[in-house]
Amino acid sequence: MPPMPDVREELDRRLADVGDFIRTQRQVARMSVRRLAEVAGVSNPYLSQIERGLRKPSAEILQQIAKALQISAETLYERAGFLGPDASARTVREAIAADPLLDAEQQKALLQVYESFVGHRRL
């Protein structure tokens, strides 16, 4: 039996959301798609498809991407729908990422301001 349309729409939205989030985090970290793919141990085309919301990464792939971006895997798991929302984010980056009121551009802008204050150090 095919999934109900609203379930499919939710899956598509989550895929786009996790892809946008990964792209934003990669840009803030000043990494190219090729470099992030290399550090995360995935292929460049596969990472590009994830960022565009065309492929659903496994928990293992999300963990590799999170490690390469130096963010928590839980943040990506939540974005992908593997975990429920966690109201107690552990870092400023995670709090920005977890806020449903911010779109990808707003998150990127806030992350850039934050990075300028902490001198591009990773937490």
Summary of the structure (lengths in Angstrom):
residues: 123
radius of gyration: 14.2
end to end distance: 45.0
largest distance: 52.1
contacts: 333
relative contact order: 0.14
helix: 66%
strand: 0%
